[in-house]
Amino acid sequence: MTSLTLHEVVADYGEGRVLGPLSLTLSPGERVALVGKSGAGKSTLLHLMYSHWRHRNAALIPQQLGLVDTLSTFHNVYMGGLPRHSIHHNLITLARPFRRDIDAIFPLLERLEIADKCWNRAGELSGGQRQRIAAARALYQAGSVLLADEPVSSLDGPQAAAAMTALTETYDTAVLAMHDVELALRFCDRVIGIDQGTIALDQPSRRLATSDVLPLYAS
Ligand SMILES: Nc1ncnc2c1ncn2[C@@H]1O[C@H](COP(=O)(O)OP(=O)(O)OP(=O)(O)O)[C@@H](O)[C@H]1O
């Protein structure tokens, strides 16, 4: 994969500019944590990245997760691989999943500790379980770059670490909006701090301590 770039992008809602102009380059193998206080523009930036990079097989975990509540955990995860299969295969899967697809997806659910919910509808699961479905969907997609908006915010410490390990082992190139700065420094090698829609910090994680990031959260 070659580098992914954004050049002088902006985002406006109505009359108001909420992001940019902003440029950045993401090199292959680079895992970036997007940090900054609520409303800074992290989700907006991730969606801009997705709109620019989706044709390069970017995988997105949006903040609202994008699950279909009436479908099972299995089917929601299967969605990550829809383009890999024929329409005929996808239609049959809705009614009667193929054994080989179950065999591919089940280990991902086991890894994220939701295999026992494989055939439950997503709409009847907890926030943390739903977040793990969205993570499993991204693992199954195995795209070229992961764009994730607070992908482990509803998980407890060990579950969050396990999900981050799984995601970062599958995706060596990623941009992850994170509100847990310690987790961000542990799993990402570059930190970009967003403040009022602009890049206020861009440093390798190894040069940063949690305290270096805290000024971003001052009002
Ligand atoms: N649909 C919308 N209409 C108008 N303004 C919006 C809309 N979505 C976001 N904004 C504004 O854009 C700015 C950036 O929002 P964004 O959701 O990108 O921030 P964020 O850093 O992801 O916040 P959080 O950490 O709370 O998710 C905010 O000022 C917000 O009010």
Ligand as a Chemical Component Dictionary entry (heavy atoms), coordinates in Angstrom:
data_LIG
# 
_chem_comp.id                   LIG 
_chem_comp.type                 NON-POLYMER 
_chem_comp.pdbx_formal_charge   0 
_chem_comp.three_letter_code    LIG 
# 
loop_
_chem_comp_atom.comp_id 
_chem_comp_atom.atom_id 
_chem_comp_atom.alt_atom_id 
_chem_comp_atom.type_symbol 
_chem_comp_atom.charge 
_chem_comp_atom.model_Cartn_x 
_chem_comp_atom.model_Cartn_y 
_chem_comp_atom.model_Cartn_z 
_chem_comp_atom.pdbx_ordinal 
LIG N1  N1  N 0 -24.556 17.043 11.987 1  
LIG C1  C1  C 0 -23.973 18.132 12.485 2  
LIG N2  N2  N 0 -24.506 19.359 12.316 3  
LIG C2  C2  C 0 -23.907 20.464 12.783 4  
LIG N3  N3  N 0 -22.744 20.468 13.465 5  
LIG C3  C3  C 0 -22.173 19.276 13.676 6  
LIG C4  C4  C 0 -22.738 18.040 13.202 7  
LIG N4  N4  N 0 -21.917 17.027 13.557 8  
LIG C5  C5  C 0 -20.897 17.588 14.234 9  
LIG N5  N5  N 0 -21.048 18.930 14.306 10 
LIG C6  C6  C 0 -20.117 19.866 14.949 11 
LIG O1  O1  O 0 -18.831 19.645 14.429 12 
LIG C7  C7  C 0 -17.855 19.798 15.463 13 
LIG C8  C8  C 0 -16.976 18.562 15.499 14 
LIG O2  O2  O 0 -17.762 17.446 15.880 15 
LIG P1  P1  P 0 -17.153 15.980 15.938 16 
LIG O3  O3  O 0 -18.299 15.028 16.153 17 
LIG O4  O4  O 0 -16.311 15.767 14.745 18 
LIG O5  O5  O 0 -16.232 16.052 17.246 19 
LIG P2  P2  P 0 -15.510 14.904 18.062 20 
LIG O6  O6  O 0 -14.142 15.388 18.357 21 
LIG O7  O7  O 0 -15.613 13.605 17.334 22 
LIG O8  O8  O 0 -16.379 14.833 19.388 23 
LIG P3  P3  P 0 -16.709 13.577 20.350 24 
LIG O9  O9  O 0 -15.419 13.224 21.040 25 
LIG O10 O10 O 0 -17.747 14.150 21.310 26 
LIG O11 O11 O 0 -17.264 12.468 19.504 27 
LIG C9  C9  C 0 -18.631 20.054 16.754 28 
LIG O12 O12 O 0 -18.580 21.418 17.038 29 
LIG C10 C10 C 0 -20.035 19.633 16.439 30 
LIG O13 O13 O 0 -20.962 20.417 17.144 31 
# 
loop_
_chem_comp_bond.comp_id 
_chem_comp_bond.atom_id_1 
_chem_comp_bond.atom_id_2 
_chem_comp_bond.value_order 
_chem_comp_bond.pdbx_ordinal 
LIG N1  C1  SING 1  
LIG C1  N2  SING 2  
LIG C1  C4  DOUB 3  
LIG N2  C2  DOUB 4  
LIG C2  N3  SING 5  
LIG N3  C3  DOUB 6  
LIG C3  C4  SING 7  
LIG C3  N5  SING 8  
LIG C4  N4  SING 9  
LIG N4  C5  DOUB 10 
LIG C5  N5  SING 11 
LIG N5  C6  SING 12 
LIG C6  O1  SING 13 
LIG C6  C10 SING 14 
LIG O1  C7  SING 15 
LIG C7  C8  SING 16 
LIG C7  C9  SING 17 
LIG C8  O2  SING 18 
LIG O2  P1  SING 19 
LIG P1  O3  DOUB 20 
LIG P1  O4  SING 21 
LIG P1  O5  SING 22 
LIG O5  P2  SING 23 
LIG P2  O6  DOUB 24 
LIG P2  O7  SING 25 
LIG P2  O8  SING 26 
LIG O8  P3  SING 27 
LIG P3  O9  DOUB 28 
LIG P3  O10 SING 29 
LIG P3  O11 SING 30 
LIG C9  O12 SING 31 
LIG C9  C10 SING 32 
LIG C10 O13 SING 33 
# 
